[in-house]
Amino acid sequence: MTFVVLIYVGIIVFCIAALWTVFTKANQPGWGCLIPIYNLILLLRIAGKPGWWFVLCLIPLVNIVIVIMIYIALAKNFGKGGGFAAGLLFLPFIFFPMLAWGDARYSPQP
C-alpha cells in the first residue's frame, strides 16, 4: 500500500513540475499552477482567451466545451495541432510534460 502511495505522489509531483514549466514557458508565474482558481485564469491567459470564460467553466456541460476550446488554443499557441489538443485533454500526464520539456515554443496567436 505504501509503495502505491509513493508512486501516486511521484506522478502528482511530476505533473505539477510539467505544468509549472508550461506556465513559465508562457511567461506566467510557475507557482500559479498550485492555486486552484488562479491556475485556470492563468491558463486562459496563456490560451489567449478572455478571463470571463472562467465563469463559463462553472456551468455544467458548457465547461466541457470551454475546456476543449482552451486546450485547442493552448496547443495552437505552442505551435501544436488539434491532435495534440486531444492528447492534452485525454492524456494530460503525458502531453503536458511533452509541452513542458519538448521543443514547443510559446508564441501567442492573435
C-alpha positions in Angstrom: 0.0 0.0 0.0 2.8 2.4 0.9 4.5 1.7 -2.5 1.3 2.6 -4.4 1.0 5.9 -2.4 4.6 6.8 -3.2 4.1 6.1 -6.9 0.9 8.2 -6.9 2.7 11.1 -5.1 5.5 10.8 -7.6 3.2 11.1 -10.5 1.5 14.1 -9.0 4.8 15.9 -8.4 5.8 15.1 -12.0 2.6 16.6 -13.3 2.9 19.7 -11.2 6.5 20.2 -12.4 5.3 19.9 -16.0 2.5 22.4 -15.6 4.9 24.7 -13.7 7.3 24.6 -16.7 4.5 25.2 -19.2 3.4 28.3 -17.2 7.0 29.5 -17.1 7.5 29.0 -20.8 4.4 31.2 -21.4 5.9 34.0 -19.2 3.4 33.4 -16.4 4.4 32.7 -12.8 5.0 29.0 -12.4 3.7 28.9 -8.8 0.3 29.9 -10.2 -0.3 26.2 -11.2 -0.6 25.4 -7.5 -3.5 27.7 -6.7 -6.9 26.2 -7.9 -8.8 29.2 -9.3 -5.8 31.3 -10.3 -4.3 28.4 -12.4 -7.4 28.4 -14.6 -7.2 32.2 -15.0 -3.5 31.9 -16.0 -4.4 29.0 -18.4 -7.0 31.2 -20.0 -4.3 34.0 -20.4 -1.8 31.5 -21.9 -4.5 30.3 -24.3 -5.4 33.8 -25.3 -9.0 33.6 -24.1 -10.8 36.2 -22.1 -10.9 36.0 -18.3 -14.7 35.9 -18.1 -14.6 32.4 -19.6 -13.8 31.3 -16.1 -17.5 31.8 -15.3 -18.4 29.5 -18.3 -16.2 26.8 -16.7 -18.6 26.8 -13.7 -21.6 25.9 -15.9 -22.2 22.1 -16.2 -21.8 20.7 -19.8 -20.7 24.2 -21.0 -17.5 23.7 -19.1 -16.7 20.6 -21.3 -16.9 22.6 -24.5 -14.9 25.5 -23.0 -12.1 23.3 -21.7 -11.8 21.7 -25.2 -11.6 25.2 -26.7 -9.0 26.2 -24.1 -6.8 23.2 -24.9 -7.1 23.7 -28.7 -6.0 27.4 -28.2 -3.2 26.3 -25.8 -1.9 23.7 -28.3 -2.1 26.3 -31.1 -0.2 28.9 -29.0 2.6 26.4 -28.6 2.7 25.5 -32.3 0.8 22.2 -32.0 -2.3 21.0 -33.7 -5.7 19.5 -32.8 -4.4 16.1 -32.2 -2.0 17.4 -29.6 -5.0 19.2 -28.0 -6.9 15.9 -27.9 -3.8 14.5 -26.1 -3.9 17.3 -23.6 -7.5 16.5 -22.9 -7.4 12.8 -22.6 -3.8 12.1 -21.6 -2.6 15.3 -19.8 0.0 13.4 -17.7 1.8 12.5 -21.0 1.2 15.6 -23.2 1.8 18.4 -20.6 5.3 17.1 -20.0 5.8 16.9 -23.7 4.7 20.5 -24.0 6.9 21.5 -21.0 10.2 19.8 -21.8 9.8 19.3 -25.6 10.8 21.7 -28.3 7.5 23.7 -28.2 7.9 27.4 -28.1 5.2 29.8 -26.8 4.1 32.3 -29.4 0.6 33.7 -28.8 -1.7 33.8 -31.8 -3.7 37.0 -32.4 
